[in-house]
């Protein structure tokens, strides 16, 4: 069987990337898993590039004592299962959409609460505020440590009509990405279909999904412009902002020497400006890529966002606060952070 250059390149990107920046006789290798397409340090989905940069720098600062294997495209394990694996110490690190763990830890759905975060500045302000300290403490108790705070704005790709106002979802099969987002869409008139973002393309292609809300980066990386007729950009505001941090198993982190822990924590924090810059850049790239493919491009306006927020308060926010006292407390703390 002949192997083409494209086939060989595809196999290379799908395989784990082993990153070493120095040699050590007894290097410890940590595995990083994520659901996004693989690339290189300089090209591809910025989330994959971020973990490669992180791995390279940590290996450098530990003089090769730590090395990393990177598994893109959920090639090591299925997407949702990665959080549970982190908790058990069966996986070392993952760049993970936090709300995907909502079935296991309902409080983390605060990371994709419709209309709660409406700007990058508001989301990033969580880290230094009480809401951030409480969220980190909650995850620590459940065996997971936040290394890099990452927020992403989201838009809506549709193989049907354009979606700007809540009423535009009526009768459409829509993917929201979390329990609370699904509640919002259902109240707006949509029919809920739940799939991870890396399965959206196939669902829209077969018609089991009419529209999907996800980050600008995923709307680009998963090539949804190929099967969409309309897209709504979140460049000037959105009701969909997701926390998608780089996480590490606390058991694995705690077992490392103090110097290695320090390197990991410092490099994780240093990745945040890169993540913010790239997320904003993808918000801008989205419109160009989709327009070039012949897709009609829309934007949310203030009136539409107010409509989404009114529904969110009466449905998703109310339901989340009623789940337990911790959820209610987190919501109150998050509401203190101005947009």
C-alpha positions in Angstrom: 0.0 0.0 0.0 1.5 3.4 -1.0 1.6 6.1 1.6 1.0 9.7 0.4 2.6 12.8 1.9 -0.8 13.9 3.2 -1.5 10.5 4.8 1.9 10.6 6.5 1.4 14.1 7.8 -2.1 13.3 9.1 -0.7 10.3 11.0 2.0 12.5 12.5 -0.5 15.1 13.8 -2.8 12.5 15.2 0.0 10.7 17.1 1.2 11.9 20.4 3.9 14.6 20.3 6.8 13.8 22.6 8.5 17.1 23.6 12.0 17.1 25.1 14.1 20.3 25.5 17.1 18.7 27.0 18.2 15.2 28.1 17.9 13.7 31.5 18.7 10.1 32.5 15.6 9.7 34.6 13.1 12.2 33.0 9.5 11.8 34.1 7.1 11.9 31.2 3.7 13.5 31.7 0.7 13.1 29.3 -1.4 16.0 28.1 -4.7 15.2 26.4 -7.2 17.5 24.6 -10.0 17.2 22.1 -8.7 19.8 19.6 -6.9 19.2 16.2 -3.2 18.7 16.5 -0.7 21.1 14.9 2.7 22.5 15.6 4.2 25.1 17.9 3.5 27.8 15.3 0.5 26.6 13.3 -3.0 25.2 14.1 -5.5 25.5 16.9 -4.1 27.9 19.5 -5.1 25.5 22.3 -2.9 22.8 20.9 -0.1 25.3 20.3 -0.5 26.5 23.9 0.1 23.1 25.4 3.1 22.5 23.2 4.6 25.9 24.3 3.8 25.0 27.9 5.5 21.6 27.6 8.6 22.9 25.9 9.1 25.6 28.4 8.5 23.4 31.5 11.0 20.8 30.1 13.5 23.6 29.6 13.1 25.1 33.1 13.4 21.6 34.7 16.6 20.9 32.7 14.9 17.9 31.1 13.7 16.3 34.3 10.1 16.6 33.0 9.1 15.6 29.5 5.6 15.6 27.9 3.6 13.5 25.4 0.7 15.5 23.8 -2.4 13.7 22.6 -4.6 15.9 20.4 -8.0 15.1 19.0 -9.0 13.0 22.0 -6.6 10.3 20.7 -5.7 9.1 24.2 -9.2 9.0 25.7 -12.7 10.3 25.0 -13.3 14.0 25.6 -15.6 14.0 28.6 -13.8 11.2 30.4 -10.6 13.3 30.7 -11.8 15.2 33.8 -12.6 12.0 35.7 -9.2 10.6 34.7 -7.5 13.8 36.1 -9.3 13.3 39.4 -8.1 9.7 39.7 -4.5 10.5 38.6 -5.0 8.4 35.5 -4.3 11.4 33.3 -1.7 14.1 34.1 -2.9 17.2 32.2 -5.8 18.3 30.0 -6.9 21.5 28.3 -10.5 21.0 29.0 -13.9 22.8 28.6 -14.7 23.0 32.3 -18.5 22.7 31.8 -18.0 19.3 30.3 -17.5 18.0 33.8 -20.9 19.4 35.0 -22.4 15.9 35.2 -19.7 14.9 37.7 -19.2 18.2 39.5 -22.3 20.4 38.9 -20.6 23.5 40.3 -18.2 23.8 37.4 -21.0 24.7 35.1 -20.5 28.2 36.3 -17.7 28.2 33.6 -20.3 28.2 30.8 -23.3 30.1 32.4 -25.2 32.0 29.7 -24.9 35.8 29.8 -22.9 35.7 33.1 -19.6 36.6 31.4 -19.9 39.0 28.4 -16.3 40.2 27.9 -12.8 38.7 28.2 -11.8 41.3 30.8 -14.7 40.2 33.0 -13.8 36.5 32.7 -10.1 37.0 33.4 -11.0 39.1 36.4 -12.3 35.9 38.1 -8.7 34.7 38.7 -7.8 37.4 41.2 -11.3 37.7 42.8 -13.2 35.7 45.4 -15.0 33.7 42.7 -11.7 32.5 41.3 -10.4 31.5 44.7 -13.6 29.6 45.5 -13.5 27.8 42.2 -9.9 26.8 42.6 -10.5 25.6 46.1 -13.5 23.5 44.9 -11.5 21.9 42.1 -8.5 21.3 44.5 -10.8 19.3 46.8 -11.9 17.2 43.8 -8.4 16.5 42.7 -7.9 19.0 39.9 -5.6 22.0 39.7 -6.0 25.0 37.4 -2.7 25.9 35.7 -3.8 28.3 33.0 -7.0 30.4 33.0 -8.5 30.6 29.5 -11.7 32.2 28.4 -13.2 32.1 24.9 -16.0 33.9 23.3 -18.5 31.9 21.2 -20.6 32.2 18.1 -23.3 30.2 16.3 -22.8 28.2 13.1 -26.1 27.2 11.4 -26.9 25.1 8.4 -30.3 26.8 8.5 -31.3 30.3 9.3 -29.0 32.9 11.0 -29.4 33.0 14.8 -29.1 36.4 16.6 -32.1 36.7 18.8 -33.5 34.0 21.0 -36.6 33.6 18.8 -34.3 32.6 15.9 -33.8 29.2 17.5 -37.4 28.2 17.4 -37.8 24.7 16.0 -34.0 24.2 15.3 -31.9 21.4 16.7 -29.2 23.3 18.6 -26.1 22.4 20.6 -25.3 24.6 23.6 -22.4 22.9 25.4 -23.7 22.7 29.0 -26.8 22.0 31.0 -27.5 25.7 31.6 -26.9 26.7 28.0 -29.3 23.9 26.9 -31.9 25.2 29.3 -31.5 28.7 27.8 -31.9 27.4 24.2 -34.9 25.2 25.1 -36.7 28.2 26.7 -35.9 30.2 23.5 -37.7 27.5 21.4 -34.8 25.3 20.3 -34.6 21.5 20.3 -31.6 20.4 22.3 -28.9 18.1 20.9 -25.9 17.5 23.1 -22.5 16.6 21.5 -18.9 17.5 22.3 -17.5 20.3 20.0 -15.3 17.8 18.1 -18.5 15.9 17.0 -20.4 18.9 15.8 -19.3 18.6 12.1 -20.6 15.1 11.7 -23.9 15.9 13.5 -24.5 19.0 11.3 -23.4 17.1 8.2 -26.0 14.3 8.8 -28.8 16.8 9.8 -29.1 15.6 13.4 -28.0 19.1 14.3 -29.1 22.4 12.7 -26.9 24.8 14.6 -24.2 24.8 17.2 -22.8 27.3 19.7 -19.1 27.0 20.4 -15.9 29.1 20.6 -14.7 31.0 17.6 -11.5 28.8 17.6 -13.6 25.6 17.4 -15.8 27.1 14.7 -12.6 27.6 12.7 -10.7 24.5 13.7 -13.5 22.1 13.1 -14.2 23.7 9.6 -17.9 24.3 10.2 -17.8 26.9 7.4 -17.9 23.9 5.0 -21.4 22.9 6.1 -22.9 26.2 7.3 -25.1 28.8 5.7 -25.0 31.3 8.5 -22.7 32.2 11.3 -23.1 34.7 14.2 -19.8 36.1 15.6 -19.2 37.0 19.2 -16.6 39.6 18.4 -18.6 42.5 19.8 -20.2 40.5 22.7 -21.8 37.2 23.2 -24.0 35.3 25.7 -21.6 32.4 25.3 -18.3 32.7 27.1 -16.6 29.4 28.2 -13.8 28.8 30.7 -11.5 26.3 29.0 -8.4 26.0 31.3 -5.3 23.9 31.3 -5.8 21.5 34.1 -3.6 19.1 36.0 -4.2 16.2 38.3 -3.6 17.4 41.8 -2.3 14.0 42.9 0.3 14.1 40.1 1.2 17.7 40.8 1.6 17.1 44.6 3.9 14.1 44.0 6.4 16.3 42.1 9.4 18.0 43.8 8.9 21.6 44.8 11.1 22.9 42.0 9.1 21.1 39.4 5.8 22.3 40.9 7.1 25.9 40.7 8.1 25.6 37.1 4.7 24.1 36.1 2.7 26.8 38.0 4.8 29.6 36.7 4.7 28.5 33.1 1.0 27.8 33.3 0.3 31.4 34.4 2.7 32.8 31.7 0.6 31.1 29.0 -2.5 33.3 29.8 -1.5 36.4 27.8 -0.9 34.1 24.7 -4.3 32.4 25.2 -6.1 35.8 25.5 -4.4 37.2 22.5 -5.1 34.2 20.3 -8.8 33.9 21.4 -9.4 37.5 20.4 -7.6 37.0 17.2 -9.8 34.0 16.3 -12.9 36.2 17.0 -11.6 38.4 14.2 -10.6 35.6 11.9 -13.9 33.9 12.1 -15.8 36.4 10.0 -13.1 36.4 7.3 -12.9 32.7 7.0 -16.7 32.2 6.9 -17.3 35.0 4.5 -14.7 33.7 2.1 -16.5 30.3 2.2 -19.8 32.1 1.2 -21.4 31.9 4.6 -23.5 34.9 5.7 -22.0 36.6 8.8 -24.0 38.2 11.6 -23.2 39.8 14.9 -25.0 40.0 18.2 -26.3 43.5 19.0 -27.0 44.9 22.5 -30.8 44.4 22.2 -30.4 40.7 21.3 -27.9 40.2 24.2 -30.4 41.8 26.6 -33.0 39.3 25.4 -30.7 36.4 25.9 -29.8 37.6 29.4 -33.4 38.0 30.5 -34.1 34.4 29.6 -30.9 33.2 31.2 -31.7 34.8 34.5 -35.2 33.1 34.6 -34.0 29.7 33.5 -30.3 28.7 33.7 -29.3 31.0 36.6 -32.3 30.1 38.7 -31.8 26.4 38.1 -28.1 26.6 38.9 -28.6 28.5 42.1 -31.2 26.0 43.3 -28.9 23.0 42.8 -27.0 23.5 46.1 -25.6 26.2 48.4 -22.2 26.2 46.7 -23.7 26.8 43.3 -25.8 29.7 44.7 -22.7 31.2 46.3 -20.6 30.9 43.2 -23.2 32.6 41.1 -23.5 35.5 43.6 -19.7 36.0 43.6 -19.6 35.9 39.8 -22.3 38.5 39.5 -20.0 40.9 41.5 -17.5 41.0 38.6 -18.4 43.9 36.3 -18.4 43.6 32.5 
